[in-house]
């Protein structure tokens, strides 16, 4: 991805967050984001929490015997998409935290549904820990982003939200092609 395309993606994600923020911030029964309602981080955190719930719901819905399903030979299997998301959650949030977590190749050995679900939850828990230490001041600090370009620390969170939502959309199709109604849609029926 070029720098211009990445920057454009971050702007689109930020605009989507701002558009969704009134809806996300007023979800009855949702836990508070831990930031004042006037903080730019409040709707971002609410969106992240929603994305986490959506992806975990999809991952829980697919039976283990379908984890190797892929709609066409040219795309990843359901399992491979989840393993990718695990690594991306750590990659993006380590940019926010400044942690050096090493290569994501360590996740390539995950095979069973139980292992993948555990690792996926742990990757979201890592993100939650990073959120817990984030302040507005820290979020605005400049850090090295993808390709080494300087970006605000919180831009990595926009990137991980965008990445998770892109793959969530893919995984909805994987479920539907297997006759499974995604949890978000099932609750509407």
C-alpha positions in Angstrom: 0.0 0.0 0.0 1.4 3.4 -0.9 1.7 6.2 1.6 -1.1 8.2 -0.2 -3.4 5.2 -0.2 -2.7 4.5 3.5 -3.3 8.2 4.4 -6.5 8.1 2.4 -7.6 4.9 4.2 -6.9 6.6 7.6 -8.9 9.6 6.6 -11.8 7.5 5.5 -11.7 5.5 8.7 -11.6 8.7 10.8 -14.6 10.1 8.9 -16.5 6.8 9.4 -15.7 7.0 13.1 -17.0 10.5 13.4 -20.1 9.6 11.5 -20.8 6.6 13.7 -19.8 8.1 17.0 -23.2 9.4 18.0 -24.7 6.0 17.4 -21.8 4.1 19.0 -21.6 6.3 22.0 -25.3 5.9 22.8 -25.5 2.1 22.6 -27.6 1.1 25.6 -25.9 -1.1 28.1 -22.4 -0.8 26.4 -19.5 -0.3 28.7 -18.2 3.3 28.8 -15.0 3.8 26.7 -13.1 5.3 29.7 -12.6 8.7 28.0 -14.7 11.8 28.4 -17.6 12.1 25.9 -15.8 15.0 24.3 -12.6 13.0 23.6 -11.8 12.0 20.0 -10.8 8.6 21.6 -14.3 7.9 23.0 -16.0 7.0 19.6 -12.8 5.3 18.5 -12.8 3.1 21.5 -16.5 2.4 21.1 -15.9 1.4 17.5 -13.0 -0.8 18.5 -15.1 -2.6 21.1 -17.9 -3.1 18.5 -15.4 -4.5 15.9 -14.0 -6.9 18.6 -17.5 -8.2 19.3 -18.4 -8.7 15.6 -15.2 -10.6 14.7 -15.3 -12.8 17.8 -19.0 -13.6 17.1 -18.1 -14.6 13.5 -15.1 -16.7 14.7 -17.3 -18.5 17.3 -20.1 -19.2 14.7 -18.0 -21.2 12.3 -17.7 -24.9 13.1 -14.2 -26.3 13.2 -14.9 -28.5 10.2 -15.4 -25.3 8.1 -12.3 -23.5 9.3 -10.5 -24.6 6.1 -13.2 -23.3 3.8 -12.4 -20.7 1.2 -14.8 -19.4 -1.4 -12.3 -19.6 -4.3 -8.8 -21.0 -4.6 -7.2 -17.5 -4.8 -8.2 -16.4 -1.3 -7.4 -17.3 2.3 -9.2 -20.0 4.3 -11.4 -18.9 7.2 -8.6 -20.1 9.5 -6.0 -18.1 7.6 -8.0 -14.9 7.8 -8.3 -15.3 11.6 -4.6 -16.1 12.0 -3.9 -13.0 9.9 -6.2 -10.9 12.2 -4.4 -12.1 15.3 -1.1 -11.0 13.9 -2.5 -7.6 12.7 -4.0 -6.9 16.1 -0.6 -7.3 17.7 1.2 -5.4 14.9 -1.1 -2.4 15.0 -1.4 -2.2 18.8 2.3 -2.6 19.3 2.7 0.6 17.2 0.5 2.3 19.7 2.3 0.8 22.7 5.8 0.9 21.4 6.3 -2.8 22.3 8.5 -4.9 20.1 6.6 -8.2 19.8 8.7 -9.9 17.1 7.4 -11.7 14.0 3.8 -12.8 13.6 5.1 -16.1 12.2 4.5 -17.5 15.7 0.8 -17.7 14.9 1.3 -19.8 11.8 1.3 -22.9 13.9 -2.3 -22.3 15.2 -4.4 -25.1 13.8 -7.4 -26.0 16.0 -10.5 -23.8 16.3 -9.9 -23.7 20.1 -6.3 -22.5 19.6 -7.3 -19.9 17.2 -10.2 -18.6 19.3 -7.9 -18.4 22.3 -5.2 -16.5 20.4 -7.8 -14.2 18.8 -9.2 -13.3 22.2 -5.7 -12.8 23.6 -4.9 -10.4 20.7 -8.0 -8.4 21.5 -7.0 -8.5 25.2 -3.6 -7.1 24.3 -5.3 -4.3 22.5 -7.5 -3.6 25.5 -4.4 -3.4 27.6 -2.9 -0.8 25.2 -6.2 1.1 25.4 -6.0 1.1 29.2 -2.7 3.0 29.1 -3.7 5.5 26.3 -4.3 9.1 27.0 -5.2 11.9 24.5 -1.7 13.3 24.9 0.0 10.0 24.2 -2.4 9.2 21.3 -1.3 12.4 19.5 2.4 11.6 19.8 4.2 10.9 16.5 5.6 7.4 16.0 6.9 5.4 13.0 4.0 3.8 11.1 3.9 1.4 8.2 6.8 2.0 5.9 8.5 4.1 8.5 6.5 7.3 7.9 5.7 9.4 10.9 2.1 9.2 12.1 0.1 9.9 15.2 0.0 7.0 17.6 -3.7 6.6 17.4 -3.6 6.3 13.6 -2.6 2.6 14.1 -5.9 2.1 15.9 -7.8 3.4 12.9 -5.7 1.0 10.8 -6.6 -2.0 12.9 -10.3 -1.1 13.0 -10.2 -0.8 9.2 -8.4 -4.1 8.8 -10.7 -5.9 11.1 -13.8 -4.6 9.4 -12.5 -5.5 5.9 -11.9 -9.1 7.1 -15.2 -9.1 9.0 -17.0 -8.4 5.7 -15.1 -11.3 4.1 -15.9 -13.7 6.9 -19.6 -12.8 6.7 -19.6 -14.1 3.2 -17.7 -17.3 4.3 -20.5 -18.0 6.8 -23.3 -17.3 4.4 -21.8 -19.6 1.8 -21.9 -22.3 4.4 -25.5 -21.6 5.3 -24.7 -19.9 8.6 -26.3 -16.6 9.6 -23.8 -14.2 11.1 -24.6 -13.4 14.8 -25.3 -9.7 14.1 -27.9 -10.7 11.4 -29.3 -13.5 13.5 -30.2 -11.2 16.3 -32.4 -9.2 13.9 -34.5 -12.1 12.9 
